[in-house]
Amino acid sequence: MTDSVGAGRSVPVAKKPAASCIAELQGQYDGEVLALVVRDLEPVDPKAGEGAVSTVVAEVWKQAEEHLKSGRTGWAHLSWFVQSAIAQFAAQTAGC
């Protein structure tokens, strides 16, 4: 599920180092990403603790950094990356 909280805001890549863009995105969206991860991870793994949430959030920012190499990244992308990271987490923990 995606959220429209930050729809329309994005960080352009042109002439900015990736680290600067990620820092700017994190400054804008860190709280929203965390809230979305917590909300959407709960049905997948109700017993997920702080470590699981941190793992998923880190994966979201990793995907965002990769995406910044090829284009703009905004809330629509980040909310999709949350879903992707949760799916990866669920696949990794399914056999446990």
Helices and strands as residue ranges (DSSP letters): E 10-11, H 18-41, H 50-68, E 73-74, H 75-93
